[in-house]
Amino acid sequence: MYSKAFGIIKTLAPLHVGASAGEESGNLNLIFRDQFTQTGIIPGSSIRGRFRADMRAGTTDENHWYGHESVEGQKDGGTTEAIVKFEYASLVWLPVFCPGQPIVWVTCPYLLKRYKRIAEITSDLPLPYSAQSGLQARPLGTGRKVLFFNLGFLEIEQEVDLSPWVPAGFDIDPKQTVVVADNDIAILHDMALYRQSRVKLVDDMKKVDTEKGAFFNVEALPEGSVLIFPIALKNTGWQPFGENESSDELYFGGLESVGFGRCQVTLGGAY
């Protein structure tokens, strides 16, 4: 039997997990996406690799918890089963620019359903186009409220208490949260992504290095995104952040040297 735990990630900087940074001319580096909602994810292998790398720097044997790496020449490659198993991290809340707010955190029932299962939330799933009472939105003649985004508007159909769906200890005001339909989250997700165009400069001057690839684009989940991932443990006693510590800052993904990937990770459940 496995003990169930989970990790909640809040991005403290833009987060790019996907293709490598690349330096090919005209390259667009996309993030990994969930195949159904087309929203950003962090693969379980990336999470496992980050925890393994950070534990390797300490005194604890990372092979005990995360499995022994393949060794050339040994039977079956020398690998062992991991005691700690990670699944991918999916979005719970995504910050989107909204004129007059200026930030609204959005989600959808599909994402909340996975969050409910992992974190064992007992509240009923909110319906699409739900918002917390007190959301600052423009009223229509129908009495409903409307949020205006860059590419259109969204009409709020019901007001419910969304505070059970905001992880404890996270500075997200439930009055700035909105649940949209599953078929709307993809376009709002693309509106919210952090995008940056980058160039390769000559080492000793501010001049584009056309020989090594002059231009490429990168996209990332924005600062303030919240994700969750499940953890299964064959044994308890796993303390990746030190004794009695449940939260720490970790870096995920690429482009760390230019300010990407810094996250706050908080563990919950039986670990």
C-alpha positions as CSV (number, residue, x, y, z in Angstrom):
1,M,0.0,0.0,0.0
2,Y,1.1,3.6,-0.7
3,S,0.8,6.6,1.5
4,K,-0.8,9.6,-0.4
5,A,0.7,13.0,-0.4
6,F,0.8,16.0,-2.7
7,G,2.8,19.1,-3.6
8,I,1.4,22.5,-4.4
9,I,3.6,24.7,-6.6
10,K,3.3,28.5,-6.8
11,T,5.4,30.1,-9.4
12,L,7.5,33.0,-8.1
13,A,8.9,33.7,-11.6
14,P,7.9,32.7,-15.1
15,L,8.1,28.9,-15.5
16,H,9.2,27.3,-18.8
17,V,9.1,23.5,-18.9
18,G,9.1,22.0,-22.3
19,A,11.5,22.2,-25.3
20,S,15.1,23.3,-24.6
21,A,15.9,27.0,-24.7
22,G,17.3,26.4,-28.2
23,E,19.3,28.9,-30.3
24,E,18.0,28.0,-33.8
25,S,16.9,31.0,-35.9
26,G,13.2,31.6,-35.6
27,N,12.7,28.9,-32.9
28,L,9.6,29.0,-30.8
29,N,10.0,27.1,-27.5
30,L,6.6,25.9,-26.3
31,I,5.7,24.7,-22.8
32,F,4.3,21.2,-22.1
33,R,0.5,21.2,-22.2
34,D,-2.3,18.9,-21.0
35,Q,-3.8,17.2,-24.0
36,F,-7.4,18.0,-23.1
37,T,-7.4,21.5,-21.7
38,Q,-4.2,22.7,-23.5
39,T,-3.0,24.2,-20.2
40,G,0.6,24.1,-19.0
41,I,1.8,21.1,-17.0
42,I,5.1,20.0,-15.3
43,P,5.9,16.4,-16.2
44,G,6.5,14.1,-13.3
45,S,10.0,13.3,-14.6
46,S,10.9,17.0,-14.2
47,I,9.6,17.1,-10.7
48,R,11.5,13.9,-9.7
49,G,14.7,15.2,-11.3
50,R,14.5,18.5,-9.3
51,F,14.0,16.7,-6.0
52,R,16.7,14.2,-6.8
53,A,19.2,16.9,-7.7
54,D,18.5,18.9,-4.6
55,M,18.8,15.9,-2.3
56,R,22.1,14.9,-4.0
57,A,23.6,18.1,-2.7
58,G,22.9,17.0,0.9
59,T,23.9,14.0,3.0
60,T,20.9,11.9,2.2
61,D,21.2,9.1,-0.3
62,E,18.9,10.1,-3.2
63,N,19.0,6.6,-4.7
64,H,17.1,5.3,-1.6
65,W,14.1,7.5,-2.2
66,Y,14.1,8.1,-6.0
67,G,15.6,4.8,-7.3
68,H,19.1,4.0,-8.5
69,E,20.1,5.3,-11.9
70,S,21.1,3.0,-14.7
71,V,24.6,1.6,-14.4
72,E,26.3,0.3,-17.6
73,G,27.4,-3.3,-17.3
74,Q,25.2,-4.3,-14.4
75,K,22.3,-6.7,-14.5
76,D,19.0,-5.0,-15.5
77,G,21.0,-1.8,-15.7
78,G,21.4,-1.6,-11.9
79,T,18.1,0.3,-11.5
80,T,15.9,0.0,-8.4
81,E,12.3,1.0,-7.7
82,A,11.7,4.4,-6.3
83,I,10.1,4.8,-2.9
84,V,8.7,8.2,-3.8
85,K,6.7,8.4,-7.0
86,F,5.6,11.6,-8.7
87,E,2.8,12.4,-11.2
88,Y,2.6,15.5,-13.4
89,A,1.6,18.9,-12.0
90,S,-1.5,20.5,-13.4
91,L,-2.8,24.0,-13.0
92,V,-5.3,24.9,-10.2
93,W,-5.3,28.7,-10.7
94,L,-3.9,30.8,-13.5
95,P,-3.5,34.6,-13.2
96,V,-4.8,36.5,-16.2
97,F,-4.6,40.3,-16.9
98,C,-8.1,41.8,-16.8
99,P,-8.6,45.6,-17.2
100,G,-9.8,47.2,-14.1
101,Q,-8.8,44.3,-11.7
102,P,-5.9,44.1,-12.9
103,I,-5.5,40.3,-12.1
104,V,-8.1,37.6,-12.1
105,W,-7.2,33.9,-11.3
106,V,-9.1,31.5,-13.5
107,T,-9.6,27.8,-13.5
108,C,-12.2,25.3,-14.9
109,P,-14.1,22.3,-13.6
110,Y,-11.7,19.8,-15.3
111,L,-8.7,21.2,-13.4
112,L,-10.6,21.5,-10.1
113,K,-11.8,17.9,-10.4
114,R,-8.2,16.7,-10.3
115,Y,-7.3,19.1,-7.5
116,K,-10.4,17.8,-5.5
117,R,-9.2,14.2,-6.0
118,I,-5.6,14.9,-5.0
119,A,-6.2,17.2,-2.1
120,E,-9.3,15.3,-0.9
121,I,-11.5,18.4,-0.9
122,T,-15.1,17.7,0.2
123,S,-16.8,20.7,-1.4
124,D,-19.0,20.3,-4.5
125,L,-17.4,21.4,-7.8
126,P,-18.4,24.9,-8.8
127,L,-20.3,25.3,-12.1
128,P,-18.7,27.2,-15.0
129,Y,-18.9,31.0,-15.0
130,S,-18.9,31.1,-11.2
131,A,-17.3,33.8,-9.1
132,Q,-16.9,34.8,-5.5
133,S,-19.3,37.4,-4.2
134,G,-17.5,40.7,-4.2
135,L,-15.8,40.3,-7.5
136,Q,-15.3,43.8,-9.0
137,A,-17.0,43.5,-12.4
138,R,-19.2,45.7,-14.5
139,P,-22.9,45.0,-14.1
140,L,-25.2,44.4,-17.1
141,G,-28.9,45.3,-17.4
142,T,-29.6,41.7,-16.7
143,G,-28.1,42.0,-13.2
144,R,-25.2,39.8,-14.1
145,K,-21.6,40.9,-13.9
146,V,-19.1,40.9,-16.8
147,L,-15.4,40.7,-16.9
148,F,-13.7,42.2,-20.0
149,F,-10.5,40.6,-21.3
150,N,-8.2,41.5,-24.1
151,L,-10.0,39.2,-26.6
152,G,-13.6,39.5,-25.3
153,F,-15.8,39.3,-22.3
154,L,-17.0,36.8,-19.8
155,E,-20.4,36.9,-18.1
156,I,-20.7,35.7,-14.5
157,E,-23.8,33.4,-14.1
158,Q,-23.6,32.6,-10.4
159,E,-21.8,33.7,-7.2
160,V,-20.5,30.9,-4.9
161,D,-18.0,30.6,-2.2
162,L,-14.7,29.7,-3.9
163,S,-12.5,29.9,-0.8
164,P,-12.3,26.1,-0.3
165,W,-10.6,25.9,-3.7
166,V,-7.8,28.3,-2.8
167,P,-4.9,26.4,-1.1
168,A,-4.3,27.5,2.4
169,G,-1.4,30.0,2.9
170,F,-1.5,31.3,-0.7
171,D,-2.1,35.0,-1.2
172,I,-4.9,34.7,-3.6
173,D,-8.0,36.6,-2.8
174,P,-11.1,34.5,-3.5
175,K,-12.9,37.7,-4.6
176,Q,-10.5,37.7,-7.6
177,T,-11.2,34.1,-8.7
178,V,-13.4,32.9,-11.5
179,V,-14.3,29.4,-12.8
180,V,-14.8,29.2,-16.6
181,A,-16.0,26.4,-18.8
182,D,-13.6,23.7,-19.9
183,N,-13.7,24.8,-23.5
184,D,-12.8,28.4,-22.5
185,I,-9.7,27.7,-20.4
186,A,-7.4,27.2,-23.4
187,I,-7.9,30.6,-24.9
188,L,-7.6,32.3,-21.5
189,H,-4.4,30.3,-20.9
190,D,-2.8,31.5,-24.1
191,M,-3.7,35.1,-23.2
192,A,-2.0,34.7,-19.8
193,L,1.2,33.1,-20.9
194,Y,4.5,35.0,-20.4
195,R,6.3,35.4,-23.8
196,Q,9.7,36.7,-24.5
197,S,11.7,37.1,-27.6
198,R,15.5,36.7,-27.1
199,V,18.6,37.2,-29.2
200,K,22.1,35.8,-29.1
201,L,24.6,38.6,-28.8
202,V,28.3,38.6,-29.6
203,D,30.3,38.0,-26.4
204,D,32.2,41.3,-26.3
205,M,29.6,43.8,-27.8
206,K,25.9,44.5,-28.0
207,K,25.6,43.1,-31.5
208,V,23.4,40.2,-32.7
209,D,25.4,37.1,-33.4
210,T,24.0,35.9,-36.7
211,E,26.3,32.9,-36.9
212,K,25.0,31.2,-33.8
213,G,21.3,31.8,-34.1
214,A,20.1,35.4,-33.8
215,F,16.5,35.1,-32.6
216,F,14.2,32.7,-30.7
217,N,10.9,33.0,-28.7
218,V,10.0,31.4,-25.4
219,E,6.7,31.0,-23.5
220,A,6.2,30.3,-19.9
221,L,3.5,30.1,-17.2
222,P,3.2,33.5,-15.5
223,E,4.3,34.4,-12.0
224,G,1.5,33.6,-9.5
225,S,0.3,30.4,-11.2
226,V,-0.7,27.6,-8.8
227,L,-0.3,23.9,-9.7
228,I,-0.7,20.6,-7.8
229,F,0.9,17.1,-8.2
230,P,0.2,13.9,-6.4
231,I,2.9,11.9,-4.6
232,A,2.8,8.2,-3.7
233,L,5.2,6.8,-1.0
234,K,5.9,3.2,-0.2
235,N,7.5,4.3,3.1
236,T,6.9,7.5,5.2
237,G,9.7,9.6,6.6
238,W,10.6,11.4,3.4
239,Q,11.9,14.9,4.3
240,P,13.1,16.6,1.2
241,F,13.2,20.0,2.7
242,G,14.8,19.0,6.0
243,E,13.4,17.8,9.3
244,N,9.9,19.1,10.0
245,E,10.0,21.4,7.0
246,S,7.0,21.3,4.6
247,S,7.9,24.1,2.2
248,D,10.9,25.4,0.3
249,E,11.9,27.2,-2.9
250,L,12.9,25.0,-5.9
251,Y,13.7,25.7,-9.5
252,F,11.9,23.9,-12.2
253,G,12.4,23.9,-16.0
254,G,14.9,25.8,-18.0
255,L,16.3,29.3,-18.4
256,E,17.2,29.5,-14.7
257,S,20.1,31.8,-15.5
258,V,17.8,34.5,-17.0
259,G,15.3,34.5,-14.1
260,F,12.9,31.6,-14.9
261,G,11.7,28.7,-12.9
262,R,11.8,29.9,-9.2
263,C,8.8,28.3,-7.3
264,Q,7.5,27.8,-3.8
265,V,6.7,24.1,-3.2
266,T,4.5,23.1,-0.2
267,L,3.9,19.5,0.7
268,G,0.7,18.1,2.2
269,G,-0.7,14.7,3.0
270,A,1.0,11.7,4.7
271,Y,4.7,12.0,3.8
